[in-house]
Amino acid sequence: MADLTMLFTETPRVVQVLYEKGIKLGIVSTKFRYRIETILRRERLLNYFEVIIGGEDVSTLKPNPFGLLLAVKKLKLDRSEVIYIGDSVTDAETAKRAGISFIAVLSGVTPRNAFNQSQLRDFLSNISELPNILGIK
């Protein structure tokens, strides 16, 4: 699976920009952490992430907010300091249940109108828009 997973072209640069601006980065996924780490290591991005929560780290999967709240705790942040970025309605519901701001990125398979009932901070057509949305130049 890791060998077949490719990052969007803009992703490494966005991760680097956020990291260089002092933004703490984490990943919360239902995928296994070791697979995520394999991909990030291959792309030379692993060291940019302070926390990675995978499916094996939680007893209940999204939209249960446990994994997201665990990441917030490990990052030593308050929920008000966190923005969760995801590409599914399940991600939006997870953020809502955790009391965390959510930005939907539309580069996945979920169309914009699927988020109509979700509480969103914003939409991104793709991840390259994130620094601008966050006011990072």
URTAMO-V689780 format. One record per pair of residues at least 4 apart in sequence whose C-alpha atoms are under 7 Angstrom apart, sorted by the first residue. I is the first residue (numbers start at 1). GAP is how many residues later the second one is. Records with the same first field share a line. If there is no record, write none. Layout:
BEGIN
I: GAP + GAP
END
This chain:
BEGIN
1: 4
2: 33 + 36 + 37
7: 4
10: 4 + 118
11: 4 + 116
12: 4
13: 4
14: 4 + 114
15: 4
16: 4
17: 4
18: 4 + 5
19: 4 + 5 + 29
24: 26
25: 23 + 24 + 25
26: 23 + 24 + 25 + 26 + 45
27: 24 + 25 + 26
28: 24 + 25 + 26 + 39 + 40
29: 24 + 25 + 26
30: 24 + 25 + 31
31: 23 + 24
32: 4 + 22 + 23 + 24
33: 4 + 19 + 20 + 21 + 22
34: 4
35: 4
36: 4
37: 4 + 9
38: 4
39: 4
40: 4 + 5 + 6
41: 4 + 5
50: 25
51: 20 + 23 + 24
53: 4 + 14 + 18
55: 6
58: 9
60: 4
62: 28 + 32
63: 27 + 28 + 30 + 31
64: 30
65: 4 + 29 + 30 + 32 + 33
66: 4
67: 4
68: 4
69: 4 + 29
70: 4
71: 4
72: 4 + 5 + 6 + 7
73: 4
77: 4
79: 20 + 21
80: 20
82: 18 + 19
83: 17 + 18 + 19
84: 11 + 16 + 17 + 18 + 19
85: 17 + 18 + 19 + 20
86: 5 + 17 + 18 + 19
87: 4 + 17 + 18 + 19 + 21 + 23
88: 4 + 22
89: 4 + 25 + 26
90: 4
91: 4
92: 4 + 10 + 26
93: 4
94: 4
95: 4 + 5 + 6 + 7
96: 4 + 23
101: 19 + 20
102: 18 + 19
103: 17 + 18 + 19 + 20
104: 18 + 19 + 20
105: 18 + 19 + 20 + 21 + 22
106: 4 + 5 + 6 + 18 + 19 + 20
107: 18 + 19
110: 4
124: 5 + 6
129: 4
130: 4
131: 4 + 5 + 6
132: 4 + 5
END
